Amino acid sequence: MSKLRCHISISLDGYVAGPNQSVENPLGEGGERLHDWVATLAAFRRAHGEEGGEVNPSTPVFEQSIENIGAAVMGRNMFGPIGGGPWVDEQWKGWWGDNPPYHYDVFVVTHHPRGPVEMEGGTTYHFVTDGIESALDQAKKAADGKDVMVWGGGQVIRQYLTAGLLDVLELHVVPVLLGGGSRLLENLGDVRLEQVRAIEAPGVTHIKYRRVS
């Protein structure tokens, strides 16, 4: 049965992006440090067509995180540009260039309609204006039995958590204090999670939770 999964790097003070996000600095001040643990992995570099890198206890965590994914959802800020609003620039096709790393259908939750955008490598962005449940329904159909990944940002992840729709949440806790930015776990209401795994690795601790019905 298809599950809705999320894995995301988070600072010790609870932020998934730093303050003052912008087009030039989409992860905000200090936000890039949240992803140092994965950027050095050989498995990550290989998935992005690069060579080199290292193998450590984070390697199987990353490899498992990208297995069995058939489609994804993301919020408007994750797709960009920062600030949202109407699509004044139809040339904007996300942060990831002409060949994004997804290679499947990605459903972007937004208030502003736009036609599908097909990219190289099998990625197609679909823009969903009728809410997170509609985006998830469409993504599950596109995934054809595989899992759906929520790639972020923090706001849309909170919405899926609050609605009780997120089945698996894996936090990659990085020993960084950002002091501001996009906070993930706030104003969630009665969300019940059960820890199923914790792995210590260089520069990060991976903690995996499942939703308790």
C-alpha positions as CSV (number, residue, x, y, z in Angstrom):
1,M,0.0,0.0,0.0
2,S,1.3,3.4,-1.0
3,K,2.6,5.5,2.0
4,L,3.2,9.2,2.3
5,R,6.8,9.7,3.5
6,C,9.0,12.7,4.4
7,H,12.7,13.0,5.2
8,I,14.1,16.4,6.0
9,S,17.2,17.9,7.7
10,I,16.5,20.0,10.7
11,S,18.6,22.2,13.1
12,L,18.8,21.6,16.8
13,D,16.5,24.6,17.3
14,G,13.9,23.2,15.0
15,Y,14.4,25.0,11.7
16,V,14.5,23.4,8.2
17,A,15.7,26.7,6.5
18,G,17.5,29.7,7.9
19,P,16.3,33.3,8.1
20,N,16.1,35.7,5.1
21,Q,15.4,33.2,2.4
22,S,15.7,34.6,-1.1
23,V,16.1,33.6,-4.7
24,E,19.9,34.0,-4.3
25,N,19.8,32.0,-1.0
26,P,16.8,29.7,-1.0
27,L,17.8,27.9,2.2
28,G,18.3,31.2,4.1
29,E,21.3,32.2,6.2
30,G,23.1,29.1,7.4
31,G,20.6,26.8,5.8
32,E,23.1,25.1,3.6
33,R,24.8,23.7,6.7
34,L,21.8,21.4,7.3
35,H,22.8,19.4,4.2
36,D,26.5,19.0,4.7
37,W,26.0,15.5,5.9
38,V,24.4,14.3,2.7
39,A,26.3,16.4,0.1
40,T,29.5,14.5,0.9
41,L,28.0,11.0,0.4
42,A,29.1,9.0,-2.6
43,A,25.5,7.7,-2.9
44,F,24.2,11.3,-3.1
45,R,26.8,12.4,-5.6
46,R,26.1,9.3,-7.7
47,A,22.4,10.1,-7.7
48,H,23.2,13.6,-9.1
49,G,25.6,12.3,-11.8
50,E,28.8,13.2,-9.9
51,E,31.7,11.1,-8.8
52,G,33.6,10.7,-5.5
53,G,32.3,11.0,-2.0
54,E,32.4,8.9,1.1
55,V,30.6,6.0,2.6
56,N,29.5,6.1,6.3
57,P,26.4,5.2,8.4
58,S,24.4,7.9,6.6
59,T,24.8,6.0,3.3
60,P,22.0,3.4,3.8
61,V,19.7,6.1,5.3
62,F,20.0,8.1,2.1
63,E,19.7,5.1,-0.2
64,Q,16.5,3.9,1.6
65,S,15.1,7.4,1.5
66,I,15.0,7.4,-2.3
67,E,13.8,3.8,-2.8
68,N,10.3,3.0,-4.0
69,I,9.3,6.6,-4.7
70,G,6.8,6.9,-7.5
71,A,5.7,10.6,-7.2
72,A,6.1,13.6,-4.9
73,V,4.3,16.6,-3.5
74,M,5.9,19.9,-2.4
75,G,4.8,23.4,-1.4
76,R,5.0,26.5,-3.5
77,N,8.0,27.9,-1.6
78,M,9.9,24.6,-2.2
79,F,9.3,25.0,-5.9
80,G,9.9,28.7,-5.7
81,P,10.5,31.5,-6.3
82,I,10.6,32.7,-2.7
83,G,7.5,34.8,-1.9
84,G,5.0,33.0,-4.0
85,G,2.2,35.0,-5.6
86,P,0.9,34.8,-9.2
87,W,3.1,33.3,-11.9
88,V,4.5,36.5,-13.3
89,D,7.5,34.6,-14.7
90,E,6.4,31.5,-16.6
91,Q,10.1,30.8,-17.3
92,W,10.5,29.8,-13.6
93,K,10.9,26.0,-13.5
94,G,12.2,25.4,-10.0
95,W,15.5,25.5,-8.4
96,W,17.0,22.4,-10.0
97,G,17.8,23.3,-13.6
98,D,16.6,21.6,-16.8
99,N,17.1,18.1,-15.4
100,P,15.7,18.0,-11.8
101,P,16.7,15.0,-9.6
102,Y,13.2,13.6,-9.2
103,H,12.5,11.8,-12.4
104,Y,8.8,11.3,-11.7
105,D,5.6,13.5,-11.3
106,V,5.8,16.2,-8.7
107,F,2.6,17.9,-7.5
108,V,3.1,21.5,-6.3
109,V,0.5,22.9,-3.8
110,T,-0.2,26.5,-4.8
111,H,-3.0,29.1,-4.9
112,H,-2.2,30.1,-8.4
113,P,-3.0,27.8,-11.4
114,R,-0.4,26.9,-14.1
115,G,-0.2,24.3,-16.7
116,P,2.1,21.2,-16.3
117,V,5.8,21.8,-16.9
118,E,7.7,18.9,-18.4
119,M,11.4,18.7,-17.7
120,E,14.3,16.5,-18.8
121,G,14.8,13.1,-17.2
122,G,11.1,12.3,-16.6
123,T,10.2,15.0,-14.1
124,T,6.8,16.7,-14.7
125,Y,5.6,19.4,-12.4
126,H,1.8,19.6,-11.8
127,F,0.3,22.6,-10.0
128,V,-2.6,21.8,-7.6
129,T,-4.8,24.6,-6.4
130,D,-7.5,22.6,-4.5
131,G,-5.4,21.6,-1.4
132,I,-3.1,19.1,0.1
133,E,-5.5,16.1,-0.1
134,S,-6.1,16.6,-3.8
135,A,-2.3,16.8,-4.4
136,L,-1.8,13.6,-2.4
137,D,-4.6,11.8,-4.3
138,Q,-3.2,12.8,-7.7
139,A,0.3,11.8,-6.5
140,K,-0.8,8.4,-5.3
141,K,-2.4,7.7,-8.7
142,A,0.7,8.8,-10.5
143,A,2.9,6.7,-8.1
144,D,1.0,3.5,-9.2
145,G,1.5,1.6,-6.0
146,K,4.8,3.1,-5.0
147,D,5.2,5.6,-2.1
148,V,4.8,9.4,-2.3
149,M,7.5,11.7,-0.9
150,V,6.8,15.1,0.6
151,W,9.9,17.1,-0.3
152,G,9.0,20.2,1.7
153,G,9.0,22.9,2.6
154,G,8.1,23.2,6.3
155,Q,4.6,24.6,5.8
156,V,3.3,21.9,3.6
157,I,4.9,19.2,5.8
158,R,3.1,20.7,8.8
159,Q,-0.2,20.6,6.9
160,Y,0.2,16.9,6.1
161,L,1.2,16.1,9.7
162,T,-1.7,18.1,11.2
163,A,-4.2,16.3,8.8
164,G,-2.9,12.9,9.9
165,L,-1.9,12.0,6.3
166,L,1.9,11.6,6.8
167,D,2.8,8.0,7.4
168,V,6.6,8.2,7.9
169,L,8.7,11.1,9.1
170,E,12.5,10.9,9.2
171,L,14.3,13.9,10.7
172,H,18.0,14.3,10.1
173,V,19.0,16.3,13.1
174,V,22.1,18.5,12.5
175,P,24.1,20.1,15.4
176,V,23.5,23.6,14.1
177,L,21.6,26.5,15.7
178,L,20.0,28.8,13.1
179,G,18.1,31.1,15.4
180,G,15.3,31.7,13.0
181,G,13.8,30.8,9.6
182,S,11.3,28.1,8.7
183,R,10.3,26.2,11.8
184,L,9.0,22.7,11.2
185,L,7.3,21.3,14.4
186,E,5.0,24.0,15.7
187,N,1.2,24.4,16.0
188,L,0.6,20.8,15.1
189,G,-2.1,19.9,17.5
190,D,-2.5,16.3,18.6
191,V,0.0,14.5,16.3
192,R,1.1,11.1,17.6
193,L,4.4,9.6,16.4
194,E,6.3,6.5,17.3
195,Q,10.1,6.3,17.0
196,V,11.1,3.3,15.0
197,R,14.8,4.0,14.4
198,A,17.7,6.2,15.5
199,I,21.1,6.2,13.8
200,E,24.2,8.3,14.7
201,A,26.4,9.3,11.9
202,P,29.1,12.0,11.2
203,G,27.5,15.4,11.7
204,V,23.9,14.1,12.0
205,T,21.5,11.9,13.9
206,H,18.8,10.2,11.8
207,I,15.5,9.7,13.7
208,K,12.7,7.9,12.0
209,Y,9.0,8.0,13.1
210,R,5.8,6.5,12.0
211,R,2.3,7.9,12.5
212,V,0.3,6.3,15.3
213,S,-3.4,6.0,14.3
